[in-house]
Amino acid sequence: MNDTKEISGDILMGAKAIAEYLGITSRQLYRLVYKDVIPTFKLGGSVAARRSALNKWMDGLGK
């Protein structure tokens, strides 16, 4: 199964794709997801995130 899919430009599908976008490991991503720190959602049993939501979240970290 390929877990590095990109759907409709804004959605990153799969932990590997999200982690690569953020520049972290999949393990670090799963920790952030588990602690509900990062804006993600489930799509078909896989973790997914919108690039736009991740960008807003990262912008808020600098404040």
BELBELPE-V700303 format. One record per helix or strand of 2 or more residues. SS is the DSSP state (~ for helix, > for strand). FROM is the first residue (numbers start at 1). LEN is the number of residues. If there is no record, write none. Layout:
BEGIN
ss: (SS:SS)
from: (FROM:FROM)
len: (LEN:LEN)
END
This chain:
BEGIN
ss: (>:>:~:~:>:>:~)
from: (5:11:15:26:41:46:51)
len: (3:3:8:9:3:5:11)
END
